[in-house]
Amino acid sequence: MLQTTISANIATLTFTAPERANALDEAGWEAMRLAFVAVDKDPDVHVVILAGEGKHFCAGMDLAVLGSLQQRMAPTPEETRAQLITFIEHIQACITAIEACRKPVLAAIQGGCIGGGVDIVTACDIRYCTEDAYFTVKEVDFGIVADIGTLQRLPFLLPPGLVSELAFTGRKMYGAEALSAGLVNQIYPDQAAMLAGVRTIAAAIASKPPKVIEGIKHNLLYQREHSTTESLAYVARFSADLLTGFGKED
């Protein structure tokens, strides 16, 4: 379901279920979490590419998972609610593992990036796509509030009104619009060109000092939740620690 290859300090994590548009069942979500935990810990990995085999990048949640949730309804509403919260929080954690990975994560997106696929790419650091790629916050069409990250992360990447429109309508945002809106950094004519381009960018990142790259990612995420004043004070101490080796862990 998820294949990991490592070469020249670049880990490529690839969804490998093109026959179902790389939709993730429960095992697939957990495999993704474990893969990101593993590359985070691997000193040979300096940067990560997340890609998908076949026509589509990721169709999000396998519909069979939603069906299985209905079959596992508990005897009481309170127990059912508790089970649903546990399930949702686990999937959230699987996606947060991407953001928590200290290595930069570059998403290479072709075809459909649907529902949970959008949640996944919003947790990545940089996004690239093909001309035919499209993004859709599809949950509204299933009577579901997107609840595993899109509504929390997409507003950092796109204007609030556009985020609201995408979430309320479930419409498709194609590659050209995603580029002009700032969701992706670059679009490519096809998947092969995209992967070649993304690998070149990944190689440039991998050539930089790993601890500095990790520090940049850490501070970019820190500033999301803190004021400019707090972030400046934090990065001053962070840089001093990095330069002096203070508090360095073996």
Secondary structure, DSSP 4 states (H G I P E B T S, - for coil): -EEEEEETTEEEEEE--GGGTT-B-HHHHHHHHHHHHHHHH-TT--EEEEEESSS-SB--B-HHHHHHHHHT--SSHHHHHHHHHHHHHHHHHHHHHHHH-SS-EEEEE-SEEETHHHHHHHTSSEEEEETT-EEE-GGGGGT----SSHHHHGGGTS-HHHHHHHHHH---EEHHHHHHHTS-SEEESSHHHHHHHHHHHHHHHHTS-HHHHHHHHHHHHHHHSS-HHHHHHHHHHHHHHHHHTTT---
